[in-house]
Amino acid sequence: MVCEDDGEYRLAGIVSATHSKLPADYPAIFTRVSYFTKWINDVIRENGHKKPNGLFSFLKLHN
């Protein structure tokens, strides 16, 4: 989930549970990125930076 904040777009949530066979109006379950920022940065640091695959690029996250 991306939200606009003062003219900039920020990653605010990641879909943590959904299913392609659910109706379009069925609510998705999002995970708040800011809650996991330290863990995400630790995992990136421990595993090194991977080459972007065209879909995602790993950057250090700030809360």
mmCIF file as gemmi writes it, N, C-alpha and C atoms, coordinates in Angstrom:
data_model
loop_
_atom_site.group_PDB
_atom_site.id
_atom_site.type_symbol
_atom_site.label_atom_id
_atom_site.label_alt_id
_atom_site.label_comp_id
_atom_site.label_asym_id
_atom_site.label_entity_id
_atom_site.label_seq_id
_atom_site.pdbx_PDB_ins_code
_atom_site.Cartn_x
_atom_site.Cartn_y
_atom_site.Cartn_z
_atom_site.occupancy
_atom_site.B_iso_or_equiv
_atom_site.pdbx_formal_charge
_atom_site.auth_seq_id
_atom_site.auth_asym_id
_atom_site.pdbx_PDB_model_num
ATOM 1 N N . MET Axp A 1 ? 0.855 -1.149 0 1 0 ? 1 A 1
ATOM 2 C CA . MET Axp A 1 ? 0 0 0 1 0 ? 1 A 1
ATOM 3 C C . MET Axp A 1 ? 0.907 1.219 0 1 0 ? 1 A 1
ATOM 4 N N . VAL Axp A 2 ? 0.665 2.125 -0.92 1 0 ? 2 A 1
ATOM 5 C CA . VAL Axp A 2 ? 1.436 3.355 -1.026 1 0 ? 2 A 1
ATOM 6 C C . VAL Axp A 2 ? 0.501 4.52 -0.757 1 0 ? 2 A 1
ATOM 7 N N . CYS Axp A 3 ? 0.979 5.455 0.061 1 0 ? 3 A 1
ATOM 8 C CA . CYS Axp A 3 ? 0.177 6.635 0.401 1 0 ? 3 A 1
ATOM 9 C C . CYS Axp A 3 ? 0.937 7.886 0.001 1 0 ? 3 A 1
ATOM 10 N N . GLU Axp A 4 ? 0.198 8.899 -0.436 1 0 ? 4 A 1
ATOM 11 C CA . GLU Axp A 4 ? 0.823 10.176 -0.739 1 0 ? 4 A 1
ATOM 12 C C . GLU Axp A 4 ? 0.949 10.968 0.551 1 0 ? 4 A 1
ATOM 13 N N . ASP Axp A 5 ? 2.139 11.525 0.781 1 0 ? 5 A 1
ATOM 14 C CA . ASP Axp A 5 ? 2.416 12.301 1.981 1 0 ? 5 A 1
ATOM 15 C C . ASP Axp A 5 ? 3.16 13.557 1.563 1 0 ? 5 A 1
ATOM 16 N N . ASP Axp A 6 ? 2.468 14.676 1.556 1 0 ? 6 A 1
ATOM 17 C CA . ASP Axp A 6 ? 3.065 15.966 1.205 1 0 ? 6 A 1
ATOM 18 C C . ASP Axp A 6 ? 3.749 15.92 -0.158 1 0 ? 6 A 1
ATOM 19 N N . GLY Axp A 7 ? 3.069 15.342 -1.141 1 0 ? 7 A 1
ATOM 20 C CA . GLY Axp A 7 ? 3.572 15.296 -2.506 1 0 ? 7 A 1
ATOM 21 C C . GLY Axp A 7 ? 4.534 14.154 -2.802 1 0 ? 7 A 1
ATOM 22 N N . GLU Axp A 8 ? 4.879 13.346 -1.809 1 0 ? 8 A 1
ATOM 23 C CA . GLU Axp A 8 ? 5.753 12.192 -2.016 1 0 ? 8 A 1
ATOM 24 C C . GLU Axp A 8 ? 4.976 10.92 -1.725 1 0 ? 8 A 1
ATOM 25 N N . TYR Axp A 9 ? 5.299 9.865 -2.451 1 0 ? 9 A 1
ATOM 26 C CA . TYR Axp A 9 ? 4.647 8.585 -2.215 1 0 ? 9 A 1
ATOM 27 C C . TYR Axp A 9 ? 5.526 7.741 -1.309 1 0 ? 9 A 1
ATOM 28 N N . ARG Axp A 10 ? 4.912 7.153 -0.279 1 0 ? 10 A 1
ATOM 29 C CA . ARG Axp A 10 ? 5.651 6.364 0.706 1 0 ? 10 A 1
ATOM 30 C C . ARG Axp A 10 ? 4.998 4.989 0.863 1 0 ? 10 A 1
ATOM 31 N N . LEU Axp A 11 ? 5.861 3.99 1.002 1 0 ? 11 A 1
ATOM 32 C CA . LEU Axp A 11 ? 5.372 2.646 1.261 1 0 ? 11 A 1
ATOM 33 C C . LEU Axp A 11 ? 4.851 2.603 2.686 1 0 ? 11 A 1
ATOM 34 N N . ALA Axp A 12 ? 3.571 2.31 2.853 1 0 ? 12 A 1
ATOM 35 C CA . ALA Axp A 12 ? 2.949 2.316 4.181 1 0 ? 12 A 1
ATOM 36 C C . ALA Axp A 12 ? 2.547 0.922 4.629 1 0 ? 12 A 1
ATOM 37 N N . GLY Axp A 13 ? 2.274 0.04 3.697 1 0 ? 13 A 1
ATOM 38 C CA . GLY Axp A 13 ? 1.831 -1.296 4.072 1 0 ? 13 A 1
ATOM 39 C C . GLY Axp A 13 ? 2.145 -2.295 2.985 1 0 ? 13 A 1
ATOM 40 N N . ILE Axp A 14 ? 2.243 -3.536 3.39 1 0 ? 14 A 1
ATOM 41 C CA . ILE Axp A 14 ? 2.483 -4.648 2.477 1 0 ? 14 A 1
ATOM 42 C C . ILE Axp A 14 ? 1.337 -5.627 2.673 1 0 ? 14 A 1
ATOM 43 N N . VAL Axp A 15 ? 0.783 -6.107 1.59 1 0 ? 15 A 1
ATOM 44 C CA . VAL Axp A 15 ? -0.296 -7.082 1.717 1 0 ? 15 A 1
ATOM 45 C C . VAL Axp A 15 ? 0.288 -8.335 2.349 1 0 ? 15 A 1
ATOM 46 N N . SER Axp A 16 ? -0.28 -8.726 3.482 1 0 ? 16 A 1
ATOM 47 C CA . SER Axp A 16 ? 0.24 -9.905 4.174 1 0 ? 16 A 1
ATOM 48 C C . SER Axp A 16 ? -0.678 -11.11 4.038 1 0 ? 16 A 1
ATOM 49 N N . ALA Axp A 17 ? -1.893 -10.89 3.601 1 0 ? 17 A 1
ATOM 50 C CA . ALA Axp A 17 ? -2.803 -12.016 3.418 1 0 ? 17 A 1
ATOM 51 C C . ALA Axp A 17 ? -3.864 -11.635 2.394 1 0 ? 17 A 1
ATOM 52 N N . THR Axp A 18 ? -3.931 -12.406 1.353 1 0 ? 18 A 1
ATOM 53 C CA . THR Axp A 18 ? -4.963 -12.225 0.335 1 0 ? 18 A 1
ATOM 54 C C . THR Axp A 18 ? -4.996 -13.499 -0.509 1 0 ? 18 A 1
ATOM 55 N N . HIS Axp A 19 ? -5.961 -13.602 -1.35 1 0 ? 19 A 1
ATOM 56 C CA . HIS Axp A 19 ? -6.058 -14.772 -2.213 1 0 ? 19 A 1
ATOM 57 C C . HIS Axp A 19 ? -6.704 -14.338 -3.514 1 0 ? 19 A 1
ATOM 58 N N . SER Axp A 20 ? -6.158 -14.772 -4.622 1 0 ? 20 A 1
ATOM 59 C CA . SER Axp A 20 ? -6.651 -14.338 -5.928 1 0 ? 20 A 1
ATOM 60 C C . SER Axp A 20 ? -8.073 -14.804 -6.215 1 0 ? 20 A 1
ATOM 61 N N . LYS Axp A 21 ? -8.559 -15.822 -5.51 1 0 ? 21 A 1
ATOM 62 C CA . LYS Axp A 21 ? -9.905 -16.328 -5.777 1 0 ? 21 A 1
ATOM 63 C C . LYS Axp A 21 ? -10.978 -15.653 -4.925 1 0 ? 21 A 1
ATOM 64 N N . LEU Axp A 22 ? -10.565 -14.729 -4.063 1 0 ? 22 A 1
ATOM 65 C CA . LEU Axp A 22 ? -11.546 -14.001 -3.251 1 0 ? 22 A 1
ATOM 66 C C . LEU Axp A 22 ? -12.21 -12.927 -4.098 1 0 ? 22 A 1
ATOM 67 N N . PRO Axp A 23 ? -13.439 -12.552 -3.776 1 0 ? 23 A 1
ATOM 68 C CA . PRO Axp A 23 ? -14.099 -11.474 -4.514 1 0 ? 23 A 1
ATOM 69 C C . PRO Axp A 23 ? -13.299 -10.174 -4.402 1 0 ? 23 A 1
ATOM 70 N N . ALA Axp A 24 ? -13.391 -9.329 -5.423 1 0 ? 24 A 1
ATOM 71 C CA . ALA Axp A 24 ? -12.636 -8.072 -5.454 1 0 ? 24 A 1
ATOM 72 C C . ALA Axp A 24 ? -12.957 -7.169 -4.273 1 0 ? 24 A 1
ATOM 73 N N . ASP Axp A 25 ? -14.177 -7.254 -3.737 1 0 ? 25 A 1
ATOM 74 C CA . ASP Axp A 25 ? -14.546 -6.381 -2.62 1 0 ? 25 A 1
ATOM 75 C C . ASP Axp A 25 ? -14.194 -6.985 -1.257 1 0 ? 25 A 1
ATOM 76 N N . TYR Axp A 26 ? -13.536 -8.141 -1.236 1 0 ? 26 A 1
ATOM 77 C CA . TYR Axp A 26 ? -13.12 -8.767 0.025 1 0 ? 26 A 1
ATOM 78 C C . TYR Axp A 26 ? -11.915 -7.999 0.563 1 0 ? 26 A 1
ATOM 79 N N . PRO Axp A 27 ? -11.925 -7.618 1.825 1 0 ? 27 A 1
ATOM 80 C CA . PRO Axp A 27 ? -10.829 -6.776 2.332 1 0 ? 27 A 1
ATOM 81 C C . PRO Axp A 27 ? -9.496 -7.521 2.39 1 0 ? 27 A 1
ATOM 82 N N . ALA Axp A 28 ? -8.438 -6.816 2.005 1 0 ? 28 A 1
ATOM 83 C CA . ALA Axp A 28 ? -7.083 -7.359 2.115 1 0 ? 28 A 1
ATOM 84 C C . ALA Axp A 28 ? -6.571 -7.092 3.526 1 0 ? 28 A 1
ATOM 85 N N . ILE Axp A 29 ? -5.561 -7.812 3.935 1 0 ? 29 A 1
ATOM 86 C CA . ILE Axp A 29 ? -4.937 -7.608 5.242 1 0 ? 29 A 1
ATOM 87 C C . ILE Axp A 29 ? -3.55 -7.032 4.987 1 0 ? 29 A 1
ATOM 88 N N . PHE Axp A 30 ? -3.298 -5.852 5.535 1 0 ? 30 A 1
ATOM 89 C CA . PHE Axp A 30 ? -2.023 -5.178 5.327 1 0 ? 30 A 1
ATOM 90 C C . PHE Axp A 30 ? -1.17 -5.229 6.583 1 0 ? 30 A 1
ATOM 91 N N . THR Axp A 31 ? 0.141 -5.199 6.395 1 0 ? 31 A 1
ATOM 92 C CA . THR Axp A 31 ? 1.104 -5.119 7.484 1 0 ? 31 A 1
ATOM 93 C C . THR Axp A 31 ? 1.716 -3.73 7.458 1 0 ? 31 A 1
ATOM 94 N N . ARG Axp A 32 ? 1.796 -3.075 8.614 1 0 ? 32 A 1
ATOM 95 C CA . ARG Axp A 32 ? 2.367 -1.732 8.694 1 0 ? 32 A 1
ATOM 96 C C . ARG Axp A 32 ? 3.889 -1.827 8.58 1 0 ? 32 A 1
ATOM 97 N N . VAL Axp A 33 ? 4.446 -1.217 7.529 1 0 ? 33 A 1
ATOM 98 C CA . VAL Axp A 33 ? 5.876 -1.281 7.262 1 0 ? 33 A 1
ATOM 99 C C . VAL Axp A 33 ? 6.684 -0.668 8.402 1 0 ? 33 A 1
ATOM 100 N N . SER Axp A 34 ? 6.241 0.454 8.952 1 0 ? 34 A 1
ATOM 101 C CA . SER Axp A 34 ? 7.016 1.14 9.994 1 0 ? 34 A 1
ATOM 102 C C . SER Axp A 34 ? 7.239 0.256 11.217 1 0 ? 34 A 1
ATOM 103 N N . TYR Axp A 35 ? 6.325 -0.646 11.501 1 0 ? 35 A 1
ATOM 104 C CA . TYR Axp A 35 ? 6.477 -1.549 12.641 1 0 ? 35 A 1
ATOM 105 C C . TYR Axp A 35 ? 7.659 -2.503 12.442 1 0 ? 35 A 1
ATOM 106 N N . PHE Axp A 36 ? 7.929 -2.867 11.196 1 0 ? 36 A 1
ATOM 107 C CA . PHE Axp A 36 ? 8.964 -3.85 10.882 1 0 ? 36 A 1
ATOM 108 C C . PHE Axp A 36 ? 10.229 -3.241 10.283 1 0 ? 36 A 1
ATOM 109 N N . THR Axp A 37 ? 10.367 -1.907 10.294 1 0 ? 37 A 1
ATOM 110 C CA . THR Axp A 37 ? 11.501 -1.25 9.657 1 0 ? 37 A 1
ATOM 111 C C . THR Axp A 37 ? 12.842 -1.777 10.162 1 0 ? 37 A 1
ATOM 112 N N . LYS Axp A 38 ? 13.023 -1.883 11.465 1 0 ? 38 A 1
ATOM 113 C CA . LYS Axp A 38 ? 14.298 -2.367 12.011 1 0 ? 38 A 1
ATOM 114 C C . LYS Axp A 38 ? 14.579 -3.788 11.522 1 0 ? 38 A 1
ATOM 115 N N . TRP Axp A 39 ? 13.593 -4.65 11.593 1 0 ? 39 A 1
ATOM 116 C CA . TRP Axp A 39 ? 13.771 -6.036 11.161 1 0 ? 39 A 1
ATOM 117 C C . TRP Axp A 39 ? 14.106 -6.097 9.669 1 0 ? 39 A 1
ATOM 118 N N . ILE Axp A 40 ? 13.394 -5.33 8.842 1 0 ? 40 A 1
ATOM 119 C CA . ILE Axp A 40 ? 13.646 -5.322 7.393 1 0 ? 40 A 1
ATOM 120 C C . ILE Axp A 40 ? 15.083 -4.888 7.126 1 0 ? 40 A 1
ATOM 121 N N . ASN Axp A 41 ? 15.522 -3.792 7.765 1 0 ? 41 A 1
ATOM 122 C CA . ASN Axp A 41 ? 16.888 -3.314 7.565 1 0 ? 41 A 1
ATOM 123 C C . ASN Axp A 41 ? 17.918 -4.322 8.06 1 0 ? 41 A 1
ATOM 124 N N . ASP Axp A 42 ? 17.653 -5.002 9.175 1 0 ? 42 A 1
ATOM 125 C CA . ASP Axp A 42 ? 18.569 -6.034 9.679 1 0 ? 42 A 1
ATOM 126 C C . ASP Axp A 42 ? 18.699 -7.184 8.681 1 0 ? 42 A 1
ATOM 127 N N . VAL Axp A 43 ? 17.585 -7.63 8.123 1 0 ? 43 A 1
ATOM 128 C CA . VAL Axp A 43 ? 17.608 -8.727 7.141 1 0 ? 43 A 1
ATOM 129 C C . VAL Axp A 43 ? 18.375 -8.307 5.896 1 0 ? 43 A 1
ATOM 130 N N . ILE Axp A 44 ? 18.143 -7.089 5.411 1 0 ? 44 A 1
ATOM 131 C CA . ILE Axp A 44 ? 18.867 -6.601 4.232 1 0 ? 44 A 1
ATOM 132 C C . ILE Axp A 44 ? 20.359 -6.536 4.537 1 0 ? 44 A 1
ATOM 133 N N . ARG Axp A 45 ? 20.726 -6.005 5.704 1 0 ? 45 A 1
ATOM 134 C CA . ARG Axp A 45 ? 22.133 -5.879 6.083 1 0 ? 45 A 1
ATOM 135 C C . ARG Axp A 45 ? 22.792 -7.263 6.203 1 0 ? 45 A 1
ATOM 136 N N . GLU Axp A 46 ? 22.117 -8.218 6.813 1 0 ? 46 A 1
ATOM 137 C CA . GLU Axp A 46 ? 22.682 -9.558 7.004 1 0 ? 46 A 1
ATOM 138 C C . GLU Axp A 46 ? 22.816 -10.337 5.699 1 0 ? 46 A 1
ATOM 139 N N . ASN Axp A 47 ? 21.922 -10.09 4.759 1 0 ? 47 A 1
ATOM 140 C CA . ASN Axp A 47 ? 21.907 -10.857 3.514 1 0 ? 47 A 1
ATOM 141 C C . ASN Axp A 47 ? 22.508 -10.111 2.336 1 0 ? 47 A 1
ATOM 142 N N . GLY Axp A 48 ? 22.943 -8.899 2.554 1 0 ? 48 A 1
ATOM 143 C CA . GLY Axp A 48 ? 23.508 -8.11 1.468 1 0 ? 48 A 1
ATOM 144 C C . GLY Axp A 48 ? 22.418 -7.589 0.551 1 0 ? 48 A 1
ATOM 145 N N . HIS Axp A 49 ? 22.821 -6.69 -0.299 1 0 ? 49 A 1
ATOM 146 C CA . HIS Axp A 49 ? 21.877 -6.123 -1.26 1 0 ? 49 A 1
ATOM 147 C C . HIS Axp A 49 ? 21.866 -6.997 -2.496 1 0 ? 49 A 1
ATOM 148 N N . LYS Axp A 50 ? 20.695 -7.351 -2.943 1 0 ? 50 A 1
ATOM 149 C CA . LYS Axp A 50 ? 20.536 -8.143 -4.154 1 0 ? 50 A 1
ATOM 150 C C . LYS Axp A 50 ? 20.337 -7.18 -5.327 1 0 ? 50 A 1
ATOM 151 N N . LYS Axp A 51 ? 20.658 -7.659 -6.514 1 0 ? 51 A 1
ATOM 152 C CA . LYS Axp A 51 ? 20.4 -6.849 -7.697 1 0 ? 51 A 1
ATOM 153 C C . LYS Axp A 51 ? 18.896 -6.714 -7.879 1 0 ? 51 A 1
ATOM 154 N N . PRO Axp A 52 ? 18.418 -5.523 -8.186 1 0 ? 52 A 1
ATOM 155 C CA . PRO Axp A 52 ? 16.984 -5.373 -8.45 1 0 ? 52 A 1
ATOM 156 C C . PRO Axp A 52 ? 16.566 -6.271 -9.612 1 0 ? 52 A 1
ATOM 157 N N . ASN Axp A 53 ? 15.382 -6.849 -9.518 1 0 ? 53 A 1
ATOM 158 C CA . ASN Axp A 53 ? 14.905 -7.75 -10.568 1 0 ? 53 A 1
ATOM 159 C C . ASN Axp A 53 ? 13.945 -7.058 -11.521 1 0 ? 53 A 1
ATOM 160 N N . GLY Axp A 54 ? 13.88 -5.746 -11.476 1 0 ? 54 A 1
ATOM 161 C CA . GLY Axp A 54 ? 12.964 -5.019 -12.334 1 0 ? 54 A 1
ATOM 162 C C . GLY Axp A 54 ? 11.653 -4.711 -11.645 1 0 ? 54 A 1
ATOM 163 N N . LEU Axp A 55 ? 11.303 -5.46 -10.608 1 0 ? 55 A 1
ATOM 164 C CA . LEU Axp A 55 ? 10.063 -5.212 -9.886 1 0 ? 55 A 1
ATOM 165 C C . LEU Axp A 55 ? 10.318 -4.528 -8.55 1 0 ? 55 A 1
ATOM 166 N N . PHE Axp A 56 ? 11.367 -4.94 -7.873 1 0 ? 56 A 1
ATOM 167 C CA . PHE Axp A 56 ? 11.643 -4.423 -6.539 1 0 ? 56 A 1
ATOM 168 C C . PHE Axp A 56 ? 13.1 -4.001 -6.44 1 0 ? 56 A 1
ATOM 169 N N . SER Axp A 57 ? 13.35 -3.023 -5.636 1 0 ? 57 A 1
ATOM 170 C CA . SER Axp A 57 ? 14.703 -2.598 -5.323 1 0 ? 57 A 1
ATOM 171 C C . SER Axp A 57 ? 14.77 -2.444 -3.814 1 0 ? 57 A 1
ATOM 172 N N . PHE Axp A 58 ? 15.804 -2.977 -3.19 1 0 ? 58 A 1
ATOM 173 C CA . PHE Axp A 58 ? 15.906 -2.901 -1.74 1 0 ? 58 A 1
ATOM 174 C C . PHE Axp A 58 ? 16.656 -1.642 -1.344 1 0 ? 58 A 1
ATOM 175 N N . LEU Axp A 59 ? 16.036 -0.836 -0.53 1 0 ? 59 A 1
ATOM 176 C CA . LEU Axp A 59 ? 16.621 0.39 -0.02 1 0 ? 59 A 1
ATOM 177 C C . LEU Axp A 59 ? 16.465 0.405 1.48 1 0 ? 59 A 1
ATOM 178 N N . LYS Axp A 60 ? 17.321 1.164 2.144 1 0 ? 60 A 1
ATOM 179 C CA . LYS Axp A 60 ? 17.159 1.298 3.588 1 0 ? 60 A 1
ATOM 180 C C . LYS Axp A 60 ? 15.86 2.044 3.852 1 0 ? 60 A 1
ATOM 181 N N . LEU Axp A 61 ? 15.07 1.544 4.777 1 0 ? 61 A 1
ATOM 182 C CA . LEU Axp A 61 ? 13.791 2.156 5.12 1 0 ? 61 A 1
ATOM 183 C C . LEU Axp A 61 ? 13.95 3.052 6.333 1 0 ? 61 A 1
ATOM 184 N N . HIS Axp A 62 ? 13.253 4.149 6.322 1 0 ? 62 A 1
ATOM 185 C CA . HIS Axp A 62 ? 13.241 5.084 7.45 1 0 ? 62 A 1
ATOM 186 C C . HIS Axp A 62 ? 11.824 5.213 7.956 1 0 ? 62 A 1
ATOM 187 N N . ASN Axp A 63 ? 11.638 5.352 9.294 1 0 ? 63 A 1
ATOM 188 C CA . ASN Axp A 63 ? 10.276 5.551 9.791 1 0 ? 63 A 1
ATOM 189 C C . ASN Axp A 63 ? 9.97 7.015 9.793 1 0 ? 63 A 1
